[in-house]
Amino acid sequence: MRMKKKFIIEILLNSGTTELIMSSKFAKQNKFRKKKLDRPIYVRNVNGTLNYKELIKHTVEVELFF
């Protein structure tokens, strides 16, 4: 049985985005179950260059209501 938690937070939502990103600090503090990816996802900086320091290595499952 999965435990569900409810969070009420304010976010900036980009209607053109294809992914939602959560900080690892927030995920850890709120005890989200992380699933390790088979291979990391590379993140691009605002100027289009790859950010090698901040790879996405895990996912979490969430339900969003707005």
PDB file of N, CA, C and O in Angstrom:
ATOM      1  N   MET A   1       0.836  -1.178   0.000  1.00  0.00           N
ATOM      2  CA  MET A   1       0.000   0.000   0.000  1.00  0.00           C
ATOM      3  C   MET A   1       0.883   1.245   0.000  1.00  0.00           C
ATOM      4  O   MET A   1       1.822   1.357   0.789  1.00  0.00           O
ATOM      5  N   ARG A   2       0.573   2.162  -0.881  1.00  0.00           N
ATOM      6  CA  ARG A   2       1.372   3.376  -0.990  1.00  0.00           C
ATOM      7  C   ARG A   2       0.767   4.476  -0.142  1.00  0.00           C
ATOM      8  O   ARG A   2      -0.444   4.699  -0.137  1.00  0.00           O
ATOM      9  N   MET A   3       1.641   5.151   0.567  1.00  0.00           N
ATOM     10  CA  MET A   3       1.185   6.272   1.379  1.00  0.00           C
ATOM     11  C   MET A   3       1.144   7.528   0.516  1.00  0.00           C
ATOM     12  O   MET A   3       2.097   7.822  -0.206  1.00  0.00           O
ATOM     13  N   LYS A   4       0.052   8.258   0.591  1.00  0.00           N
ATOM     14  CA  LYS A   4      -0.057   9.496  -0.175  1.00  0.00           C
ATOM     15  C   LYS A   4       0.075  10.673   0.759  1.00  0.00           C
ATOM     16  O   LYS A   4      -0.531  10.705   1.830  1.00  0.00           O
ATOM     17  N   LYS A   5       0.877  11.645   0.345  1.00  0.00           N
ATOM     18  CA  LYS A   5       1.035  12.887   1.089  1.00  0.00           C
ATOM     19  C   LYS A   5       0.462  14.009   0.250  1.00  0.00           C
ATOM     20  O   LYS A   5       0.428  13.931  -0.978  1.00  0.00           O
ATOM     21  N   LYS A   6       0.022  15.031   0.911  1.00  0.00           N
ATOM     22  CA  LYS A   6      -0.522  16.180   0.216  1.00  0.00           C
ATOM     23  C   LYS A   6       0.366  17.382   0.497  1.00  0.00           C
ATOM     24  O   LYS A   6       0.663  17.690   1.651  1.00  0.00           O
ATOM     25  N   PHE A   7       0.784  18.056  -0.566  1.00  0.00           N
ATOM     26  CA  PHE A   7       1.584  19.260  -0.457  1.00  0.00           C
ATOM     27  C   PHE A   7       0.861  20.379  -1.167  1.00  0.00           C
ATOM     28  O   PHE A   7       0.319  20.184  -2.255  1.00  0.00           O
ATOM     29  N   ILE A   8       0.849  21.523  -0.573  1.00  0.00           N
ATOM     30  CA  ILE A   8       0.341  22.712  -1.241  1.00  0.00           C
ATOM     31  C   ILE A   8       1.533  23.639  -1.405  1.00  0.00           C
ATOM     32  O   ILE A   8       2.084  24.142  -0.426  1.00  0.00           O
ATOM     33  N   ILE A   9       1.923  23.858  -2.654  1.00  0.00           N
ATOM     34  CA  ILE A   9       3.088  24.682  -2.945  1.00  0.00           C
ATOM     35  C   ILE A   9       2.774  25.624  -4.096  1.00  0.00           C
ATOM     36  O   ILE A   9       1.870  25.365  -4.891  1.00  0.00           O
ATOM     37  N   GLU A  10       3.513  26.701  -4.182  1.00  0.00           N
ATOM     38  CA  GLU A  10       3.400  27.617  -5.306  1.00  0.00           C
ATOM     39  C   GLU A  10       4.538  27.331  -6.266  1.00  0.00           C
ATOM     40  O   GLU A  10       5.692  27.195  -5.858  1.00  0.00           O
ATOM     41  N   ILE A  11       4.203  27.239  -7.553  1.00  0.00           N
ATOM     42  CA  ILE A  11       5.224  26.987  -8.569  1.00  0.00           C
ATOM     43  C   ILE A  11       5.000  27.900  -9.757  1.00  0.00           C
ATOM     44  O   ILE A  11       3.913  28.445  -9.948  1.00  0.00           O
ATOM     45  N   LEU A  12       6.026  28.054 -10.538  1.00  0.00           N
ATOM     46  CA  LEU A  12       5.934  28.740 -11.814  1.00  0.00           C
ATOM     47  C   LEU A  12       5.797  27.649 -12.861  1.00  0.00           C
ATOM     48  O   LEU A  12       6.692  26.817 -13.016  1.00  0.00           O
ATOM     49  N   LEU A  13       4.685  27.646 -13.579  1.00  0.00           N
ATOM     50  CA  LEU A  13       4.413  26.599 -14.554  1.00  0.00           C
ATOM     51  C   LEU A  13       4.609  27.142 -15.954  1.00  0.00           C
ATOM     52  O   LEU A  13       4.011  28.151 -16.329  1.00  0.00           O
ATOM     53  N   ASN A  14       5.443  26.476 -16.720  1.00  0.00           N
ATOM     54  CA  ASN A  14       5.705  26.843 -18.102  1.00  0.00           C
ATOM     55  C   ASN A  14       4.850  25.936 -18.974  1.00  0.00           C
ATOM     56  O   ASN A  14       5.073  24.726 -19.009  1.00  0.00           O
ATOM     57  N   SER A  15       3.883  26.499 -19.672  1.00  0.00           N
ATOM     58  CA  SER A  15       2.962  25.675 -20.451  1.00  0.00           C
ATOM     59  C   SER A  15       3.638  24.987 -21.641  1.00  0.00           C
ATOM     60  O   SER A  15       3.055  24.080 -22.236  1.00  0.00           O
ATOM     61  N   GLY A  16       4.838  25.396 -21.989  1.00  0.00           N
ATOM     62  CA  GLY A  16       5.560  24.767 -23.086  1.00  0.00           C
ATOM     63  C   GLY A  16       6.512  23.679 -22.642  1.00  0.00           C
ATOM     64  O   GLY A  16       7.178  23.065 -23.476  1.00  0.00           O
ATOM     65  N   THR A  17       6.589  23.431 -21.370  1.00  0.00           N
ATOM     66  CA  THR A  17       7.543  22.457 -20.857  1.00  0.00           C
ATOM     67  C   THR A  17       7.091  21.024 -21.142  1.00  0.00           C
ATOM     68  O   THR A  17       5.899  20.756 -21.289  1.00  0.00           O
ATOM     69  N   THR A  18       8.039  20.128 -21.217  1.00  0.00           N
ATOM     70  CA  THR A  18       7.727  18.713 -21.428  1.00  0.00           C
ATOM     71  C   THR A  18       8.060  17.882 -20.193  1.00  0.00           C
ATOM     72  O   THR A  18       7.728  16.697 -20.141  1.00  0.00           O
ATOM     73  N   GLU A  19       8.701  18.475 -19.214  1.00  0.00           N
ATOM     74  CA  GLU A  19       9.113  17.767 -18.000  1.00  0.00           C
ATOM     75  C   GLU A  19       8.902  18.676 -16.797  1.00  0.00           C
ATOM     76  O   GLU A  19       8.898  19.900 -16.930  1.00  0.00           O
ATOM     77  N   LEU A  20       8.731  18.085 -15.640  1.00  0.00           N
ATOM     78  CA  LEU A  20       8.687  18.830 -14.387  1.00  0.00           C
ATOM     79  C   LEU A  20       9.891  18.398 -13.564  1.00  0.00           C
ATOM     80  O   LEU A  20      10.191  17.207 -13.470  1.00  0.00           O
ATOM     81  N   ILE A  21      10.570  19.351 -12.976  1.00  0.00           N
ATOM     82  CA  ILE A  21      11.788  19.068 -12.215  1.00  0.00           C
ATOM     83  C   ILE A  21      11.560  19.396 -10.751  1.00  0.00           C
ATOM     84  O   ILE A  21      10.996  20.439 -10.421  1.00  0.00           O
ATOM     85  N   MET A  22      11.997  18.509  -9.879  1.00  0.00           N
ATOM     86  CA  MET A  22      11.909  18.703  -8.432  1.00  0.00           C
ATOM     87  C   MET A  22      13.328  18.639  -7.890  1.00  0.00           C
ATOM     88  O   MET A  22      14.122  17.797  -8.309  1.00  0.00           O
ATOM     89  N   SER A  23      13.638  19.512  -6.976  1.00  0.00           N
ATOM     90  CA  SER A  23      14.990  19.476  -6.414  1.00  0.00           C
ATOM     91  C   SER A  23      15.182  18.212  -5.584  1.00  0.00           C
ATOM     92  O   SER A  23      14.253  17.731  -4.936  1.00  0.00           O
ATOM     93  N   SER A  24      16.394  17.687  -5.614  1.00  0.00           N
ATOM     94  CA  SER A  24      16.694  16.486  -4.828  1.00  0.00           C
ATOM     95  C   SER A  24      16.568  16.776  -3.338  1.00  0.00           C
ATOM     96  O   SER A  24      16.214  15.891  -2.559  1.00  0.00           O
ATOM     97  N   LYS A  25      16.859  18.017  -2.939  1.00  0.00           N
ATOM     98  CA  LYS A  25      16.722  18.407  -1.536  1.00  0.00           C
ATOM     99  C   LYS A  25      15.256  18.320  -1.093  1.00  0.00           C
ATOM    100  O   LYS A  25      14.959  17.788  -0.024  1.00  0.00           O
ATOM    101  N   PHE A  26      14.346  18.843  -1.919  1.00  0.00           N
ATOM    102  CA  PHE A  26      12.915  18.776  -1.601  1.00  0.00           C
ATOM    103  C   PHE A  26      12.441  17.325  -1.546  1.00  0.00           C
ATOM    104  O   PHE A  26      11.689  16.949  -0.647  1.00  0.00           O
ATOM    105  N   ALA A  27      12.876  16.518  -2.499  1.00  0.00           N
ATOM    106  CA  ALA A  27      12.486  15.105  -2.537  1.00  0.00           C
ATOM    107  C   ALA A  27      12.974  14.374  -1.283  1.00  0.00           C
ATOM    108  O   ALA A  27      12.244  13.568  -0.706  1.00  0.00           O
ATOM    109  N   LYS A  28      14.193  14.655  -0.873  1.00  0.00           N
ATOM    110  CA  LYS A  28      14.759  13.996   0.307  1.00  0.00           C
ATOM    111  C   LYS A  28      14.058  14.450   1.586  1.00  0.00           C
ATOM    112  O   LYS A  28      13.710  13.623   2.428  1.00  0.00           O
ATOM    113  N   GLN A  29      13.849  15.761   1.736  1.00  0.00           N
ATOM    114  CA  GLN A  29      13.194  16.292   2.934  1.00  0.00           C
ATOM    115  C   GLN A  29      11.785  15.739   3.105  1.00  0.00           C
ATOM    116  O   GLN A  29      11.326  15.536   4.230  1.00  0.00           O
ATOM    117  N   ASN A  30      11.106  15.500   2.003  1.00  0.00           N
ATOM    118  CA  ASN A  30       9.718  15.051   2.064  1.00  0.00           C
ATOM    119  C   ASN A  30       9.557  13.564   1.792  1.00  0.00           C
ATOM    120  O   ASN A  30       8.447  13.081   1.572  1.00  0.00           O
ATOM    121  N   LYS A  31      10.664  12.845   1.809  1.00  0.00           N
ATOM    122  CA  LYS A  31      10.706  11.384   1.739  1.00  0.00           C
ATOM    123  C   LYS A  31       9.967  10.794   0.542  1.00  0.00           C
ATOM    124  O   LYS A  31       9.210   9.832   0.672  1.00  0.00           O
ATOM    125  N   PHE A  32      10.204  11.396  -0.632  1.00  0.00           N
ATOM    126  CA  PHE A  32       9.661  10.826  -1.856  1.00  0.00           C
ATOM    127  C   PHE A  32      10.424   9.556  -2.183  1.00  0.00           C
ATOM    128  O   PHE A  32      11.626   9.466  -1.934  1.00  0.00           O
ATOM    129  N   ARG A  33       9.737   8.589  -2.733  1.00  0.00           N
ATOM    130  CA  ARG A  33      10.398   7.370  -3.187  1.00  0.00           C
ATOM    131  C   ARG A  33      11.050   7.652  -4.529  1.00  0.00           C
ATOM    132  O   ARG A  33      10.379   8.013  -5.496  1.00  0.00           O
ATOM    133  N   LYS A  34      12.354   7.486  -4.577  1.00  0.00           N
ATOM    134  CA  LYS A  34      13.078   7.741  -5.816  1.00  0.00           C
ATOM    135  C   LYS A  34      13.311   6.432  -6.557  1.00  0.00           C
ATOM    136  O   LYS A  34      13.565   5.393  -5.949  1.00  0.00           O
ATOM    137  N   LYS A  35      13.222   6.502  -7.868  1.00  0.00           N
ATOM    138  CA  LYS A  35      13.538   5.364  -8.720  1.00  0.00           C
ATOM    139  C   LYS A  35      14.735   5.766  -9.583  1.00  0.00           C
ATOM    140  O   LYS A  35      14.689   6.769 -10.295  1.00  0.00           O
ATOM    141  N   LYS A  36      15.798   4.978  -9.511  1.00  0.00           N
ATOM    142  CA  LYS A  36      17.015   5.298 -10.262  1.00  0.00           C
ATOM    143  C   LYS A  36      16.796   5.036 -11.752  1.00  0.00           C
ATOM    144  O   LYS A  36      16.267   3.995 -12.142  1.00  0.00           O
ATOM    145  N   LEU A  37      17.209   5.990 -12.566  1.00  0.00           N
ATOM    146  CA  LEU A  37      17.130   5.847 -14.014  1.00  0.00           C
ATOM    147  C   LEU A  37      18.237   4.926 -14.518  1.00  0.00           C
ATOM    148  O   LEU A  37      19.304   4.847 -13.911  1.00  0.00           O
ATOM    149  N   ASP A  38      17.988   4.236 -15.617  1.00  0.00           N
ATOM    150  CA  ASP A  38      19.023   3.379 -16.220  1.00  0.00           C
ATOM    151  C   ASP A  38      20.216   4.198 -16.672  1.00  0.00           C
ATOM    152  O   ASP A  38      21.360   3.759 -16.563  1.00  0.00           O
ATOM    153  N   ARG A  39      19.944   5.393 -17.181  1.00  0.00           N
ATOM    154  CA  ARG A  39      21.020   6.318 -17.555  1.00  0.00           C
ATOM    155  C   ARG A  39      20.531   7.733 -17.268  1.00  0.00           C
ATOM    156  O   ARG A  39      19.338   8.010 -17.393  1.00  0.00           O
ATOM    157  N   PRO A  40      21.434   8.626 -16.884  1.00  0.00           N
ATOM    158  CA  PRO A  40      21.024   9.981 -16.492  1.00  0.00           C
ATOM    159  C   PRO A  40      20.510  10.808 -17.667  1.00  0.00           C
ATOM    160  O   PRO A  40      20.826  10.542 -18.827  1.00  0.00           O
ATOM    161  N   ILE A  41      19.717  11.807 -17.335  1.00  0.00           N
ATOM    162  CA  ILE A  41      19.218  12.769 -18.315  1.00  0.00           C
ATOM    163  C   ILE A  41      20.055  14.032 -18.160  1.00  0.00           C
ATOM    164  O   ILE A  41      20.201  14.558 -17.057  1.00  0.00           O
ATOM    165  N   TYR A  42      20.598  14.509 -19.261  1.00  0.00           N
ATOM    166  CA  TYR A  42      21.403  15.723 -19.224  1.00  0.00           C
ATOM    167  C   TYR A  42      20.504  16.951 -19.264  1.00  0.00           C
ATOM    168  O   TYR A  42      19.482  16.967 -19.950  1.00  0.00           O
ATOM    169  N   VAL A  43      20.895  17.969 -18.526  1.00  0.00           N
ATOM    170  CA  VAL A  43      20.140  19.213 -18.418  1.00  0.00           C
ATOM    171  C   VAL A  43      20.886  20.288 -19.191  1.00  0.00           C
ATOM    172  O   VAL A  43      22.114  20.356 -19.158  1.00  0.00           O
ATOM    173  N   ARG A  44      20.134  21.119 -19.879  1.00  0.00           N
ATOM    174  CA  ARG A  44      20.739  22.236 -20.610  1.00  0.00           C
ATOM    175  C   ARG A  44      20.598  23.528 -19.810  1.00  0.00           C
ATOM    176  O   ARG A  44      19.580  23.769 -19.161  1.00  0.00           O
ATOM    177  N   ASN A  45      21.633  24.343 -19.870  1.00  0.00           N
ATOM    178  CA  ASN A  45      21.600  25.662 -19.255  1.00  0.00           C
ATOM    179  C   ASN A  45      20.762  26.599 -20.122  1.00  0.00           C
ATOM    180  O   ASN A  45      20.378  26.243 -21.237  1.00  0.00           O
ATOM    181  N   VAL A  46      20.486  27.775 -19.618  1.00  0.00           N
ATOM    182  CA  VAL A  46      19.687  28.762 -20.339  1.00  0.00           C
ATOM    183  C   VAL A  46      20.305  29.074 -21.698  1.00  0.00           C
ATOM    184  O   VAL A  46      19.581  29.301 -22.668  1.00  0.00           O
ATOM    185  N   ASN A  47      21.629  29.089 -21.777  1.00  0.00           N
ATOM    186  CA  ASN A  47      22.301  29.418 -23.042  1.00  0.00           C
ATOM    187  C   ASN A  47      22.438  28.217 -23.981  1.00  0.00           C
ATOM    188  O   ASN A  47      23.060  28.328 -25.037  1.00  0.00           O
ATOM    189  N   GLY A  48      21.870  27.083 -23.609  1.00  0.00           N
ATOM    190  CA  GLY A  48      21.865  25.908 -24.480  1.00  0.00           C
ATOM    191  C   GLY A  48      23.002  24.930 -24.264  1.00  0.00           C
ATOM    192  O   GLY A  48      22.983  23.835 -24.827  1.00  0.00           O
ATOM    193  N   THR A  49      23.999  25.297 -23.457  1.00  0.00           N
ATOM    194  CA  THR A  49      25.112  24.379 -23.196  1.00  0.00           C
ATOM    195  C   THR A  49      24.674  23.310 -22.194  1.00  0.00           C
ATOM    196  O   THR A  49      23.760  23.528 -21.400  1.00  0.00           O
ATOM    197  N   LEU A  50      25.335  22.157 -22.241  1.00  0.00           N
ATOM    198  CA  LEU A  50      25.004  21.080 -21.311  1.00  0.00           C
ATOM    199  C   LEU A  50      25.538  21.380 -19.911  1.00  0.00           C
ATOM    200  O   LEU A  50      26.652  21.881 -19.759  1.00  0.00           O
ATOM    201  N   ASN A  51      24.748  21.074 -18.906  1.00  0.00           N
ATOM    202  CA  ASN A  51      25.148  21.242 -17.518  1.00  0.00           C
ATOM    203  C   ASN A  51      25.549  19.863 -16.996  1.00  0.00           C
ATOM    204  O   ASN A  51      24.688  19.063 -16.630  1.00  0.00           O
ATOM    205  N   TYR A  52      26.838  19.587 -16.962  1.00  0.00           N
ATOM    206  CA  TYR A  52      27.319  18.269 -16.558  1.00  0.00           C
ATOM    207  C   TYR A  52      27.272  18.055 -15.048  1.00  0.00           C
ATOM    208  O   TYR A  52      27.318  16.913 -14.592  1.00  0.00           O
ATOM    209  N   LYS A  53      27.181  19.128 -14.264  1.00  0.00           N
ATOM    210  CA  LYS A  53      27.152  19.002 -12.806  1.00  0.00           C
ATOM    211  C   LYS A  53      25.790  18.570 -12.291  1.00  0.00           C
ATOM    212  O   LYS A  53      25.703  17.926 -11.246  1.00  0.00           O
ATOM    213  N   GLU A  54      24.736  18.911 -12.998  1.00  0.00           N
ATOM    214  CA  GLU A  54      23.373  18.637 -12.529  1.00  0.00           C
ATOM    215  C   GLU A  54      22.645  17.670 -13.449  1.00  0.00           C
ATOM    216  O   GLU A  54      21.768  18.081 -14.207  1.00  0.00           O
ATOM    217  N   LEU A  55      22.993  16.408 -13.393  1.00  0.00           N
ATOM    218  CA  LEU A  55      22.327  15.382 -14.167  1.00  0.00           C
ATOM    219  C   LEU A  55      21.091  14.902 -13.407  1.00  0.00           C
ATOM    220  O   LEU A  55      21.085  14.885 -12.176  1.00  0.00           O
ATOM    221  N   ILE A  56      20.064  14.519 -14.126  1.00  0.00           N
ATOM    222  CA  ILE A  56      18.881  13.933 -13.492  1.00  0.00           C
ATOM    223  C   ILE A  56      19.121  12.432 -13.440  1.00  0.00           C
ATOM    224  O   ILE A  56      19.254  11.775 -14.473  1.00  0.00           O
ATOM    225  N   LYS A  57      19.174  11.897 -12.222  1.00  0.00           N
ATOM    226  CA  LYS A  57      19.522  10.491 -12.036  1.00  0.00           C
ATOM    227  C   LYS A  57      18.375   9.660 -11.480  1.00  0.00           C
ATOM    228  O   LYS A  57      18.439   8.431 -11.480  1.00  0.00           O
ATOM    229  N   HIS A  58      17.314  10.335 -11.000  1.00  0.00           N
ATOM    230  CA  HIS A  58      16.188   9.629 -10.392  1.00  0.00           C
ATOM    231  C   HIS A  58      14.868  10.240 -10.852  1.00  0.00           C
ATOM    232  O   HIS A  58      14.816  11.375 -11.325  1.00  0.00           O
ATOM    233  N   THR A  59      13.808   9.458 -10.702  1.00  0.00           N
ATOM    234  CA  THR A  59      12.462   9.975 -10.937  1.00  0.00           C
ATOM    235  C   THR A  59      11.634   9.708  -9.697  1.00  0.00           C
ATOM    236  O   THR A  59      11.976   8.856  -8.877  1.00  0.00           O
ATOM    237  N   VAL A  60      10.536  10.449  -9.569  1.00  0.00           N
ATOM    238  CA  VAL A  60       9.552  10.187  -8.521  1.00  0.00           C
ATOM    239  C   VAL A  60       8.180  10.231  -9.188  1.00  0.00           C
ATOM    240  O   VAL A  60       7.996  10.895 -10.208  1.00  0.00           O
ATOM    241  N   GLU A  61       7.235   9.527  -8.609  1.00  0.00           N
ATOM    242  CA  GLU A  61       5.886   9.521  -9.139  1.00  0.00           C
ATOM    243  C   GLU A  61       5.031  10.501  -8.340  1.00  0.00           C
ATOM    244  O   GLU A  61       4.976  10.424  -7.113  1.00  0.00           O
ATOM    245  N   VAL A  62       4.375  11.406  -9.025  1.00  0.00           N
ATOM    246  CA  VAL A  62       3.518  12.390  -8.356  1.00  0.00           C
ATOM    247  C   VAL A  62       2.232  12.563  -9.149  1.00  0.00           C
ATOM    248  O   VAL A  62       2.189  12.298 -10.350  1.00  0.00           O
ATOM    249  N   GLU A  63       1.193  13.007  -8.469  1.00  0.00           N
ATOM    250  CA  GLU A  63      -0.043  13.421  -9.108  1.00  0.00           C
ATOM    251  C   GLU A  63      -0.183  14.926  -8.896  1.00  0.00           C
ATOM    252  O   GLU A  63      -0.081  15.414  -7.770  1.00  0.00           O
ATOM    253  N   LEU A  64      -0.414  15.646  -9.967  1.00  0.00           N
ATOM    254  CA  LEU A  64      -0.554  17.092  -9.876  1.00  0.00           C
ATOM    255  C   LEU A  64      -1.994  17.495 -10.138  1.00  0.00           C
ATOM    256  O   LEU A  64      -2.632  17.012 -11.073  1.00  0.00           O
ATOM    257  N   PHE A  65      -2.488  18.377  -9.306  1.00  0.00           N
ATOM    258  CA  PHE A  65      -3.826  18.939  -9.488  1.00  0.00           C
ATOM    259  C   PHE A  65      -3.691  20.447  -9.494  1.00  0.00           C
ATOM    260  O   PHE A  65      -3.047  21.021  -8.615  1.00  0.00           O
ATOM    261  N   PHE A  66      -4.294  21.091 -10.478  1.00  0.00           N
ATOM    262  CA  PHE A  66      -4.231  22.538 -10.525  1.00  0.00           C
ATOM    263  C   PHE A  66      -5.542  23.095 -10.981  1.00  0.00           C
ATOM    264  O   PHE A  66      -5.693  24.312 -11.087  1.00  0.00           O
TER     265      PHE A  66
END
